[in-house]
Amino acid sequence: MSLEESRQLHNQIRTSQDKYVYFLLALAASAIAFSVQITKDSVFSYSLVPLGLAVLFWALSFYCGCRNIQYVNSNLFANFDLLKVESGIHPETGNNPSYIQAASEGIRQAMESNQKVLGSYAHWQFRFIILGGVAFIIWHIVKMAIRTASS
């Protein structure tokens, strides 16, 4: 695979991952807004606890998605700095080989650490969306049971 093909593939993967994260962010925000809308005339009751948990899970999903984006951006900036260091044009390392090696190793370690954290945020973003959906369905079943018992 040529360097250009590799770049194109990397860009496609990055774009796909970004779209997925933003889709989950939009889903979480929409679910929260929908929950607020359908309960705007409700009074507090125990039957709302599952819905409250759903909103909490969706809010946590939104948080994890935002943190994921922050870590992705951090890695992109670190990667840009790494390229400057390794090409000898970074203002703090210049062409000094020992500085270049030390800076490269430090940047790579930071990027690996960031990658693990952002991966964790990505997994939790998805898990919290699912947990929110499950809690929402439980709330819906509880509401149906209450209506059935009232009939």
Buried (B, 14 or more C-beta within 10 A) or exposed (E): EEEEEEEEEEEEEEEEEEEBBEEBBEBBBEBBEEBEEEBEEEEEEEEBBBBBBBBBBBBBBBBBBBBBBBBBEBBEEBEEBBEBBBEEEBEEBEEEEEBBEEBBEEBEEBBEEBEEBBEBBBEBBBBBBEBBBBBBEBBEEBBEEEEEEEE
